[in-house]
């Protein structure tokens, strides 16, 4: 089985977030391999009315390149 590289997992997560959050401002802070999945963590902006707030994210990408789960939370 071909393993997904760290860089490819990050790219998959960023493209997914760009579509989901409708923003280009995705900042990846950490990428780690855990339980045969890449976990991509970072921040992106979220809008509440007229203001923007930072939102943290964690996107789990399996070794085949599929998004397994996501987690979001305000900082």
Residue pairs with C-beta under 8 A, 6 or more apart in sequence:
1 63
3 63
4 12
4 38
4 61
4 62
4 63
4 64
4 65
6 31
6 33
6 38
8 65
9 31
9 38
9 40
9 61
9 65
10 28
10 31
10 38
10 40
12 61
12 65
12 67
13 28
13 38
13 40
13 59
13 61
13 67
14 26
14 28
14 40
16 59
16 67
16 70
17 23
17 26
17 44
17 57
17 59
18 24
18 26
20 70
21 44
21 45
21 46
23 44
23 45
25 44
25 45
26 42
26 44
27 42
27 43
27 44
28 40
28 41
28 42
29 41
29 42
29 43
30 39
30 40
30 41
30 42
31 38
31 39
31 40
31 41
32 38
32 39
32 41
33 39
36 62
36 63
37 60
37 61
37 62
37 63
37 68
38 60
38 61
38 62
38 63
39 58
39 59
39 60
39 61
40 57
40 58
40 59
40 60
40 61
41 56
41 57
41 58
41 59
42 56
42 57
43 54
43 55
43 56
43 57
43 75
44 54
44 55
44 57
45 52
45 53
45 54
45 55
46 52
46 53
46 54
46 55
46 74
47 53
53 74
53 75
54 74
54 75
55 72
55 73
55 74
55 75
56 72
56 73
56 74
56 75
57 70
57 71
57 72
58 70
58 71
59 67
59 69
59 70
60 67
60 68
60 69
60 70
61 67
61 68
62 68
